[in-house]
Amino acid sequence: MVDVKGRWALVTGGARGIGRLVSLFLAERGCNIIVQSRKKEHADKVKAEVEELGAQCTAVEAELSDLESVKKMLEEVDGLGHRIDIVMNNAGMQIAYRTEWLSTPAEDYTDSFLINTVAPMMICYHFIPKMTEAGFGRIVNTTSGIALEPEQAGYSAAKAALNKVTIDIGSKLQGTDVMINLTDPGWCRTDLGGPNAPNAPESAIPGVVVGAFVDDGKSGRIFGAGLFYDMTLEQAVAAAHNMNSPY
């Protein structure tokens, strides 16, 4: 199992919801955190919480629907001078729920793909060469298990595209110590999931973070949080190691 103490992780959407829980979980194990949010001040609370746990924390801002903003954020992260060993692409947006799904506007697709597919992939492309050069890296892209719901077509299609590209990239990294996997938190009561979701955000731990700790050289897997309910991190990593990659 990977020891994250002293490493640096970029957590997108890390100021609230599941992203905040991920930031704190990593910080509890000594990992330093760079928290991305739309505005730096949105991260004030989690930054204080991370630092109280004894880890370092820096906030960066980016509007993920604006690729120029994403580029500037990545330049800012580079300028901090830290080697980024872990990327948790947690941020995402559910664009709309269209009861009249045959009237779904094109913008549901274009807006959702920018935030849920293009931005996280630009982050992946930025850090994979650096991780490869360093000989170590973990990327976890957050997907969704939504299926058979054309009411959420823009969101589910964007996440399906993220799955496809993540799995394809993983085939190039398979067998190395730079690993890229996916996680599905399940339907949780967050700003994205809404108040009627059946699961507490805490139920997604440790499933959503297990991809940062696996150490078996296998990429391209989807770690559904429900597979790891009530497990310790050590138990979750062992279970994840038993999961086959798709290659």
Secondary structure, DSSP 4 states (H G I P E B T S, - for coil): ----TT-EEEEETTTSHHHHHHHHHHHHTT-EEEEEESSGGGGHHHHHHHHHTT--EEEEE--TT-HHHHHHHHHHHHHTT--EEEEEE---------SSGGG--HHHHHHHHIIIIIHHHHHHHHHHHHHHHHT-EEEEEE-----S-GGGHHHHHHHHHHHHHHHHHHHHHTTSSEEEEEEE--SBSSTTT-TT-SB-GGGGTTTTTHHHH--SS--S-EEEGGGGTT--HHHHHHHHHTSPP--
